[in-house]
Amino acid sequence: QLHLVESGGGLVQPGGSLRLSCVASRAILSTFIQYTMAWYRHAPGKERELVASITSGGTTNYGHDMKGRFTISRDNSKKTIRLQMNSLNAEDTAVYFCKGTNGATDYWGQGTQVTVSS
């Protein structure tokens, strides 16, 4: 079972960067590595969308128009994934959620707010 805790959100100016982290705080390593991890975001008035995902082996997949400014990474030894976000703009304002899936069960974190504004 995964208990996902996100951190790193906040207010940033346009053009700035943020790094989000998500820790599977209660999982043991052998459980964590069974899960593909991902970041999603949900902006007001919009559908929730995939930002990026990463398998235990490090294979990544990015949502539409996400690759280039966003980079997902994973440290299995720390049961952590991260999302490096660069060149942020107002359209990136959203709640960012961490998700873990093993194909049968999905776990979600509580989300962290990212606001891009001057």
DOKOL-9580 format. One record per residue: residue number from 1; x, y, z of N, C-alpha, C in turn. Coordinates in nm, 2 decimals, decimal comma. Example, Ala and Ser with C-alpha at 12.3 -4.5 7.8 and 13.67 -1.06 7.14 Angstrom:
% DOKOL-9580
[site 1; [1,32; -0,57; 0,78]; [1,23; -0,45; 0,78]; [1,32; -0,33; 0,78]]
[site 2; [1,28; -0,22; 0,71]; [1,37; -0,11; 0,71]; [1,29; 0,00; 0,79]]
//
This chain:
% DOKOL-9580
[site 1; [0,09; -0,12; 0,00]; [0,00; 0,00; 0,00]; [0,09; 0,12; 0,00]]
[site 2; [0,05; 0,22; -0,08]; [0,12; 0,35; -0,08]; [0,05; 0,46; -0,01]]
[site 3; [0,12; 0,54; 0,07]; [0,07; 0,66; 0,12]; [0,16; 0,77; 0,07]]
[site 4; [0,10; 0,85; -0,02]; [0,18; 0,94; -0,10]; [0,17; 1,08; -0,05]]
[site 5; [0,28; 1,14; -0,03]; [0,28; 1,28; 0,03]; [0,36; 1,37; -0,06]]
[site 6; [0,30; 1,47; -0,12]; [0,36; 1,56; -0,21]; [0,41; 1,68; -0,13]]
[site 7; [0,51; 1,75; -0,19]; [0,56; 1,87; -0,13]; [0,63; 1,95; -0,24]]
[site 8; [0,66; 2,08; -0,21]; [0,73; 2,16; -0,31]; [0,65; 2,26; -0,38]]
[site 9; [0,52; 2,26; -0,37]; [0,44; 2,36; -0,44]; [0,45; 2,50; -0,38]]
[site 10; [0,40; 2,59; -0,44]; [0,40; 2,73; -0,39]; [0,38; 2,83; -0,50]]
[site 11; [0,41; 2,95; -0,47]; [0,39; 3,06; -0,56]; [0,52; 3,09; -0,63]]
[site 12; [0,52; 3,10; -0,76]; [0,64; 3,13; -0,84]; [0,61; 3,23; -0,95]]
[site 13; [0,70; 3,31; -0,99]; [0,68; 3,41; -1,09]; [0,69; 3,34; -1,23]]
[site 14; [0,62; 3,40; -1,33]; [0,64; 3,35; -1,46]; [0,78; 3,34; -1,51]]
[site 15; [0,82; 3,23; -1,57]; [0,96; 3,20; -1,61]; [1,04; 3,13; -1,50]]
[site 16; [0,98; 3,12; -1,38]; [1,05; 3,06; -1,27]; [1,04; 2,90; -1,28]]
[site 17; [1,10; 2,84; -1,17]; [1,11; 2,70; -1,16]; [1,06; 2,65; -1,03]]
[site 18; [1,02; 2,53; -1,02]; [0,98; 2,46; -0,90]; [1,02; 2,32; -0,91]]
[site 19; [1,05; 2,25; -0,80]; [1,06; 2,11; -0,80]; [0,97; 2,05; -0,70]]
[site 20; [0,89; 1,96; -0,74]; [0,79; 1,89; -0,66]; [0,85; 1,75; -0,62]]
[site 21; [0,82; 1,71; -0,50]; [0,86; 1,58; -0,45]; [0,73; 1,50; -0,41]]
[site 22; [0,74; 1,37; -0,42]; [0,64; 1,28; -0,37]; [0,70; 1,16; -0,31]]
[site 23; [0,67; 1,14; -0,18]; [0,73; 1,03; -0,11]; [0,62; 0,93; -0,07]]
[site 24; [0,66; 0,80; -0,10]; [0,57; 0,69; -0,05]; [0,61; 0,66; 0,09]]
[site 25; [0,55; 0,73; 0,18]; [0,61; 0,74; 0,32]; [0,59; 0,61; 0,40]]
[site 26; [0,49; 0,53; 0,36]; [0,47; 0,41; 0,44]; [0,50; 0,28; 0,37]]
[site 27; [0,55; 0,29; 0,24]; [0,57; 0,17; 0,16]; [0,71; 0,12; 0,19]]
[site 28; [0,72; -0,01; 0,18]; [0,85; -0,07; 0,18]; [0,91; -0,07; 0,04]]
[site 29; [1,03; -0,08; 0,02]; [1,09; -0,07; -0,11]; [1,04; -0,17; -0,21]]
[site 30; [1,02; -0,30; -0,17]; [0,98; -0,40; -0,26]; [0,84; -0,37; -0,31]]
[site 31; [0,76; -0,30; -0,23]; [0,63; -0,26; -0,28]; [0,64; -0,14; -0,37]]
[site 32; [0,72; -0,04; -0,34]; [0,73; 0,08; -0,42]; [0,77; 0,05; -0,56]]
[site 33; [0,86; -0,04; -0,58]; [0,92; -0,07; -0,71]; [0,82; -0,14; -0,80]]
[site 34; [0,71; -0,19; -0,74]; [0,60; -0,25; -0,83]; [0,51; -0,15; -0,90]]
[site 35; [0,53; -0,02; -0,85]; [0,44; 0,08; -0,90]; [0,50; 0,18; -1,00]]
[site 36; [0,42; 0,20; -1,11]; [0,45; 0,31; -1,20]; [0,40; 0,44; -1,13]]
[site 37; [0,48; 0,54; -1,13]; [0,45; 0,66; -1,06]; [0,42; 0,77; -1,16]]
[site 38; [0,34; 0,87; -1,12]; [0,31; 0,97; -1,22]; [0,27; 1,10; -1,15]]
[site 39; [0,28; 1,21; -1,22]; [0,23; 1,34; -1,18]; [0,11; 1,38; -1,27]]
[site 40; [0,01; 1,42; -1,21]; [-0,11; 1,48; -1,28]; [-0,13; 1,62; -1,22]]
[site 41; [-0,21; 1,69; -1,30]; [-0,24; 1,82; -1,25]; [-0,39; 1,85; -1,28]]
[site 42; [-0,45; 1,93; -1,20]; [-0,59; 1,97; -1,22]; [-0,60; 2,12; -1,20]]
[site 43; [-0,63; 2,19; -1,31]; [-0,65; 2,33; -1,30]; [-0,80; 2,37; -1,30]]
[site 44; [-0,83; 2,48; -1,24]; [-0,97; 2,52; -1,23]; [-1,04; 2,52; -1,36]]
[site 45; [-1,15; 2,46; -1,38]; [-1,23; 2,46; -1,50]; [-1,17; 2,37; -1,61]]
[site 46; [-1,07; 2,29; -1,58]; [-1,01; 2,21; -1,68]; [-1,02; 2,06; -1,63]]
[site 47; [-1,00; 1,97; -1,72]; [-0,99; 1,83; -1,69]; [-0,85; 1,80; -1,63]]
[site 48; [-0,85; 1,70; -1,54]; [-0,73; 1,66; -1,49]; [-0,64; 1,60; -1,60]]
[site 49; [-0,51; 1,63; -1,60]; [-0,43; 1,58; -1,71]; [-0,30; 1,52; -1,66]]
[site 50; [-0,25; 1,43; -1,74]; [-0,12; 1,37; -1,71]; [-0,01; 1,47; -1,74]]
[site 51; [0,08; 1,48; -1,64]; [0,20; 1,56; -1,67]; [0,32; 1,47; -1,71]]
[site 52; [0,34; 1,36; -1,63]; [0,45; 1,27; -1,67]; [0,43; 1,15; -1,58]]
[site 53; [0,49; 1,04; -1,63]; [0,49; 0,91; -1,56]; [0,63; 0,85; -1,57]]
[site 54; [0,66; 0,76; -1,48]; [0,79; 0,69; -1,48]; [0,77; 0,55; -1,42]]
[site 55; [0,83; 0,45; -1,49]; [0,82; 0,32; -1,44]; [0,93; 0,30; -1,34]]
[site 56; [0,93; 0,18; -1,27]; [1,03; 0,15; -1,18]; [1,17; 0,14; -1,24]]
[site 57; [1,17; 0,10; -1,37]; [1,30; 0,10; -1,44]; [1,34; 0,23; -1,50]]
[site 58; [1,26; 0,33; -1,49]; [1,30; 0,47; -1,53]; [1,25; 0,51; -1,67]]
[site 59; [1,16; 0,43; -1,73]; [1,10; 0,47; -1,85]; [1,00; 0,58; -1,83]]
[site 60; [1,01; 0,69; -1,90]; [0,93; 0,80; -1,88]; [0,83; 0,82; -1,99]]
[site 61; [0,72; 0,89; -1,96]; [0,62; 0,93; -2,06]; [0,57; 1,06; -2,02]]
[site 62; [0,55; 1,15; -2,11]; [0,50; 1,29; -2,08]; [0,37; 1,31; -2,15]]
[site 63; [0,29; 1,40; -2,08]; [0,17; 1,44; -2,14]; [0,19; 1,54; -2,25]]
[site 64; [0,08; 1,57; -2,31]; [0,08; 1,66; -2,43]; [0,15; 1,79; -2,39]]
[site 65; [0,25; 1,83; -2,47]; [0,32; 1,95; -2,45]; [0,39; 1,97; -2,32]]
[site 66; [0,42; 1,86; -2,25]; [0,48; 1,86; -2,12]; [0,64; 1,84; -2,13]]
[site 67; [0,68; 1,76; -2,23]; [0,82; 1,73; -2,24]; [0,89; 1,86; -2,28]]
[site 68; [1,01; 1,87; -2,22]; [1,09; 1,99; -2,25]; [1,10; 2,08; -2,13]]
[site 69; [0,99; 2,12; -2,07]; [0,99; 2,21; -1,96]; [0,98; 2,13; -1,83]]
[site 70; [0,92; 2,01; -1,83]; [0,90; 1,93; -1,72]; [0,99; 1,80; -1,72]]
[site 71; [1,05; 1,76; -1,61]; [1,13; 1,64; -1,61]; [1,09; 1,56; -1,48]]
[site 72; [1,05; 1,44; -1,51]; [1,02; 1,35; -1,40]; [1,14; 1,26; -1,37]]
[site 73; [1,16; 1,23; -1,24]; [1,27; 1,14; -1,20]; [1,22; 1,06; -1,08]]
[site 74; [1,30; 0,96; -1,05]; [1,26; 0,86; -0,95]; [1,39; 0,81; -0,88]]
[site 75; [1,38; 0,80; -0,75]; [1,48; 0,75; -0,66]; [1,42; 0,64; -0,58]]
[site 76; [1,43; 0,51; -0,63]; [1,36; 0,40; -0,56]; [1,42; 0,38; -0,42]]
[site 77; [1,54; 0,41; -0,40]; [1,60; 0,38; -0,26]; [1,53; 0,48; -0,16]]
[site 78; [1,49; 0,59; -0,21]; [1,42; 0,69; -0,12]; [1,27; 0,69; -0,14]]
[site 79; [1,22; 0,60; -0,22]; [1,07; 0,58; -0,24]; [1,02; 0,72; -0,28]]
[site 80; [1,08; 0,79; -0,37]; [1,05; 0,92; -0,40]; [1,05; 0,94; -0,55]]
[site 81; [0,96; 1,03; -0,60]; [0,96; 1,08; -0,73]; [0,96; 1,23; -0,73]]
[site 82; [1,02; 1,29; -0,83]; [1,03; 1,44; -0,84]; [0,98; 1,49; -0,97]]
[site 83; [0,94; 1,61; -0,97]; [0,90; 1,68; -1,10]; [0,97; 1,81; -1,10]]
[site 84; [1,07; 1,82; -1,19]; [1,14; 1,95; -1,21]; [1,06; 2,03; -1,31]]
[site 85; [1,01; 2,15; -1,28]; [0,93; 2,23; -1,37]; [1,01; 2,36; -1,39]]
[site 86; [1,03; 2,39; -1,52]; [1,10; 2,51; -1,56]; [1,02; 2,60; -1,65]]
[site 87; [1,06; 2,72; -1,66]; [0,99; 2,81; -1,75]; [0,84; 2,81; -1,73]]
[site 88; [0,80; 2,82; -1,61]; [0,66; 2,81; -1,57]; [0,58; 2,94; -1,62]]
[site 89; [0,46; 2,91; -1,66]; [0,37; 3,02; -1,70]; [0,24; 3,01; -1,63]]
[site 90; [0,15; 3,10; -1,65]; [0,02; 3,11; -1,57]; [-0,06; 2,98; -1,60]]
[site 91; [-0,05; 2,93; -1,72]; [-0,13; 2,81; -1,75]; [-0,08; 2,68; -1,68]]
[site 92; [0,03; 2,69; -1,61]; [0,08; 2,58; -1,53]; [0,02; 2,58; -1,39]]
[site 93; [-0,06; 2,69; -1,36]; [-0,12; 2,70; -1,23]; [-0,22; 2,58; -1,21]]
[site 94; [-0,21; 2,50; -1,11]; [-0,29; 2,39; -1,08]; [-0,26; 2,32; -0,95]]
[site 95; [-0,34; 2,23; -0,91]; [-0,30; 2,14; -0,81]; [-0,23; 2,02; -0,87]]
[site 96; [-0,12; 1,99; -0,82]; [-0,04; 1,88; -0,88]; [-0,05; 1,76; -0,79]]
[site 97; [-0,08; 1,64; -0,84]; [-0,11; 1,52; -0,77]; [0,00; 1,42; -0,81]]
[site 98; [0,03; 1,34; -0,71]; [0,12; 1,22; -0,73]; [0,03; 1,10; -0,73]]
[site 99; [0,06; 1,01; -0,82]; [-0,02; 0,89; -0,83]; [0,07; 0,77; -0,85]]
[site 100; [0,03; 0,66; -0,78]; [0,10; 0,53; -0,80]; [0,01; 0,43; -0,85]]
[site 101; [0,05; 0,35; -0,95]; [-0,04; 0,24; -0,99]; [0,04; 0,12; -1,02]]
[site 102; [-0,02; 0,00; -0,99]; [0,04; -0,13; -1,03]; [-0,05; -0,20; -1,13]]
[site 103; [-0,14; -0,12; -1,19]; [-0,23; -0,18; -1,29]; [-0,36; -0,23; -1,23]]
[site 104; [-0,36; -0,26; -1,10]; [-0,48; -0,31; -1,04]; [-0,54; -0,20; -0,94]]
[site 105; [-0,45; -0,13; -0,88]; [-0,49; -0,03; -0,77]; [-0,41; 0,10; -0,79]]
[site 106; [-0,49; 0,21; -0,78]; [-0,43; 0,34; -0,79]; [-0,43; 0,40; -0,65]]
[site 107; [-0,32; 0,47; -0,62]; [-0,31; 0,55; -0,50]; [-0,28; 0,70; -0,54]]
[site 108; [-0,34; 0,79; -0,47]; [-0,32; 0,93; -0,50]; [-0,28; 1,01; -0,37]]
[site 109; [-0,19; 1,10; -0,39]; [-0,16; 1,19; -0,29]; [-0,27; 1,30; -0,27]]
[site 110; [-0,24; 1,39; -0,17]; [-0,34; 1,49; -0,14]; [-0,33; 1,61; -0,23]]
[site 111; [-0,22; 1,62; -0,31]; [-0,20; 1,73; -0,40]; [-0,12; 1,85; -0,34]]
[site 112; [-0,05; 1,92; -0,42]; [0,02; 2,04; -0,38]; [-0,01; 2,15; -0,48]]
[site 113; [-0,04; 2,27; -0,43]; [-0,08; 2,38; -0,52]; [0,04; 2,45; -0,58]]
[site 114; [0,04; 2,47; -0,71]; [0,14; 2,55; -0,78]; [0,07; 2,67; -0,84]]
[site 115; [0,11; 2,78; -0,80]; [0,05; 2,91; -0,86]; [0,16; 2,99; -0,93]]
[site 116; [0,14; 3,02; -1,05]; [0,24; 3,10; -1,13]; [0,17; 3,23; -1,15]]
[site 117; [0,23; 3,33; -1,09]; [0,18; 3,47; -1,10]; [0,28; 3,57; -1,06]]
[site 118; [0,27; 3,69; -1,12]; [0,36; 3,80; -1,09]; [0,30; 3,88; -0,98]]
//
